[in-house]
Amino acid sequence: MRVLSGSLAAGMVALVGGLIVAWVVALQVGSPGPGAGTLLVHAITAVVVVVAQVYADRTAGPRGALVAFGVIVAVVAVLTVEWLV
């Protein structure tokens, strides 16, 4: 489970990087791009899940596993709300 949660946390960081690039390009060409709200939600989520993942990796037992599960839930929730709804 921790491998999956770590991959999702890293993917969220990469997604934030991609959204920032898309935002800058959209500003330069004058087209609509990701809004500030989208960038903010993804960036905050990325920070929270990376911190939680570090904690999960360093904490053995059910507490670490629960935090890793929380990382999965947070990433899936943000991706669902921001990209599918």
BAFI-3210 file (N, C-alpha, C; in Angstrom, 3 decimals, decimal comma, padded with zeros to 6 digits):
// residues 85
n [1|2|3|4|5|6|7|8|9|10|11|12|13|14|15|16|17|18|19|20|21|22|23|24|25|26|27|28|29|30|31|32|33|34|35|36|37|38|39|40|41|42|43|44|45|46|47|48|49|50|51|52|53|54|55|56|57|58|59|60|61|62|63|64|65|66|67|68|69|70|71|72|73|74|75|76|77|78|79|80|81|82|83|84|85]
n.u [000,828|002,006|003,738|002,021|000,726|002,911|003,637|001,370|001,523|003,918|003,112|001,153|002,711|004,130|001,986|001,207|003,447|003,156|000,703|001,438|003,219|001,409|-000,264|001,464|002,112|-000,459|-000,985|000,906|000,110|-002,417|-004,692|-007,373|-006,517|-005,509|-007,120|-006,517|-007,607|-007,675|-004,930|-004,131|-005,556|-004,467|-001,751|-001,732|-002,742|-000,675|001,480|000,459|000,048|002,635|004,005|002,483|003,037|005,772|005,687|004,187|005,966|007,985|006,844|006,078|003,771|000,187|-000,543|001,088|000,249|-002,425|-002,154|-000,929|-003,044|-004,756|-003,404|-003,821|-006,620|-006,923|-005,600|-007,080|-009,589|-009,166|-008,403|-010,736|-012,687|-011,625|-011,108|-013,073|-015,624]
n.v [-001,195|001,191|001,661|002,233|004,532|006,231|006,467|007,754|010,159|011,218|011,438|013,399|015,622|015,836|016,368|018,903|020,350|020,094|021,426|024,011|024,654|024,523|026,626|028,861|028,804|029,169|031,751|033,180|032,827|033,761|032,203|030,328|028,669|026,434|027,476|029,719|028,656|025,900|025,383|026,039|024,196|021,746|022,159|022,499|020,025|018,396|019,130|018,364|015,566|014,672|015,259|013,657|011,166|010,880|010,684|008,308|006,495|006,459|005,502|002,615|-000,171|-000,214|002,477|003,919|002,635|003,436|006,183|006,115|005,041|007,213|009,063|007,940|008,164|010,969|011,859|010,535|011,673|014,419|014,274|013,183|015,140|017,469|016,744|015,053|015,837]
n.w [000,000|000,671|-001,391|-003,504|-002,469|-002,248|-004,935|-005,941|-004,508|-005,541|-008,186|-007,931|-007,316|-009,730|-011,423|-010,504|-011,314|-014,109|-014,452|-013,729|-015,784|-017,939|-017,202|-017,380|-020,125|-021,205|-020,301|-021,782|-024,450|-024,412|-023,996|-022,426|-019,471|-016,816|-013,859|-011,060|-008,736|-009,250|-009,504|-006,905|-005,269|-006,155|-005,573|-002,758|-002,009|-002,981|-001,297|001,210|000,868|000,339|002,717|004,446|003,313|003,791|006,556|006,754|005,587|007,464|009,739|011,346|011,272|011,978|012,153|010,339|008,006|007,916|007,504|004,994|003,540|003,801|002,206|-000,316|-000,481|-000,364|-002,712|-004,726|-004,239|-004,820|-007,531|-008,604|-008,001|-009,197|-011,858|-012,896|-012,122]
ca.u [000,000|002,852|004,291|000,961|000,521|004,088|003,532|000,330|002,042|004,868|002,323|000,498|003,749|004,365|000,801|001,300|004,445|002,543|-000,314|002,122|003,696|000,235|-000,737|002,388|001,918|-001,765|-000,851|001,706|-000,609|-003,709|-005,802|-007,738|-005,743|-005,962|-007,323|-005,765|-008,197|-007,197|-003,516|-004,023|-006,028|-003,486|-000,497|-001,937|-002,843|000,660|002,259|-000,112|000,270|004,067|004,305|001,849|003,744|007,029|005,312|003,791|007,167|008,828|006,073|005,715|002,532|-001,101|-000,630|001,675|-000,618|-003,610|-001,763|-000,734|-004,390|-005,248|-002,784|-004,547|-007,961|-006,812|-005,261|-008,229|-010,648|-008,848|-008,468|-012,127|-013,418|-011,070|-010,998|-014,234|-016,908]
ca.v [000,000|002,382|001,902|002,903|005,887|007,016|006,758|008,765|011,430|011,720|011,831|014,678|016,656|015,981|017,018|020,328|020,912|020,194|022,483|025,310|024,871|024,830|027,961|029,850|028,800|029,772|033,198|033,746|032,814|034,400|031,253|029,896|027,546|026,108|028,651|029,823|027,726|024,555|025,319|026,077|022,919|020,707|022,429|022,200|018,566|017,828|019,343|017,548|014,136|014,368|015,235|012,458|009,992|010,781|010,158|006,908|005,699|006,389|004,960|001,212|-000,643|000,226|003,943|004,293|002,127|004,281|007,446|005,800|004,945|008,590|009,665|007,420|008,764|012,399|012,033|010,111|012,656|015,643|013,980|012,999|016,419|018,467|016,308|014,316|016,453]
ca.w [000,000|000,745|-002,721|-004,252|-001,954|-002,625|-006,361|-006,110|-004,000|-006,546|-009,346|-007,643|-007,465|-011,164|-011,985|-010,174|-012,233|-015,429|-014,429|-013,720|-017,152|-018,757|-016,821|-017,947|-021,580|-021,474|-020,120|-022,869|-025,719|-024,209|-024,020|-021,073|-018,935|-015,460|-013,029|-009,809|-007,780|-009,589|-009,121|-005,450|-004,715|-006,467|-004,853|-001,340|-001,903|-003,176|-000,080|002,292|000,668|000,461|004,149|005,000|002,820|004,542|007,863|006,588|005,317|008,658|010,861|011,128|011,863|011,447|012,062|009,053|006,943|007,874|006,869|003,576|002,981|003,716|001,024|-001,476|-000,483|-000,682|-004,127|-005,532|-004,061|-005,570|-008,962|-008,966|-007,945|-010,113|-013,240|-013,385|-011,779]
c.u [000,868|003,511|003,270|000,773|001,713|004,073|002,483|000,786|003,027|004,135|001,612|001,488|004,027|003,198|000,813|002,317|003,883|001,488|000,316|002,639|002,522|-000,302|000,140|002,205|000,596|-001,714|-000,110|000,945|-002,011|-004,898|-006,159|-006,918|-006,273|-006,062|-006,506|-006,304|-007,722|-005,743|-003,360|-004,445|-005,003|-002,187|-000,627|-002,026|-001,480|001,509|001,766|000,210|001,755|004,469|003,710|002,576|005,078|006,747|004,964|005,008|008,021|008,132|005,638|004,346|001,289|-001,235|-000,070|000,816|-001,879|-003,307|-001,545|-002,091|-005,016|-004,659|-003,531|-005,916|-007,891|-006,535|-006,444|-009,368|-010,379|-008,933|-009,914|-012,868|-012,922|-011,115|-012,241|-015,562|-017,040]
c.v [001,253|002,699|002,652|004,335|006,783|007,394|007,834|010,134|012,043|012,170|013,153|015,834|016,905|016,684|018,517|021,007|021,087|021,282|023,872|025,640|025,247|026,230|029,047|029,939|029,467|031,283|033,843|033,815|033,396|033,462|030,847|028,676|027,187|027,376|028,603|028,853|026,300|024,390|025,248|024,751|021,815|020,914|022,102|020,690|017,914|017,969|018,428|016,072|013,766|014,310|013,983|011,196|009,799|010,212|008,671|006,016|005,509|005,793|003,542|000,908|-000,032|001,748|004,435|003,833|002,978|005,618|007,232|005,670|006,336|009,333|009,226|008,082|010,242|012,620|011,658|011,122|013,916|015,392|013,807|014,331|017,400|018,042|015,611|014,985|017,797]
c.w [000,000|-000,579|-003,571|-003,773|-002,288|-004,093|-006,627|-005,611|-004,997|-007,806|-009,146|-007,781|-008,949|-011,844|-011,701|-011,095|-013,629|-015,504|-014,420|-015,111|-018,059|-018,466|-017,444|-019,460|-021,937|-021,296|-021,280|-024,180|-025,600|-024,294|-022,597|-020,664|-017,566|-014,617|-011,750|-008,762|-008,003|-009,180|-007,609|-004,819|-004,952|-005,684|-003,364|-001,132|-002,044|-001,916|001,041|002,089|000,734|001,931|004,793|004,553|003,528|005,931|007,769|006,355|006,562|009,870|010,537|011,726|011,271|011,317|010,727|007,888|006,808|007,207|005,373|002,873|002,840|002,523|-000,229|-001,588|-000,890|-002,159|-005,011|-005,421|-004,875|-007,073|-009,418|-009,027|-009,009|-011,586|-013,773|-013,112|-012,450]
res [m|r|v|l|s|g|s|l|a|a|g|m|v|a|l|v|g|g|l|i|v|a|w|v|v|a|l|q|v|g|s|p|g|p|g|a|g|t|l|l|v|h|a|i|t|a|v|v|v|v|v|a|q|v|y|a|d|r|t|a|g|p|r|g|a|l|v|a|f|g|v|i|v|a|v|v|a|v|l|t|v|e|w|l|v]
***
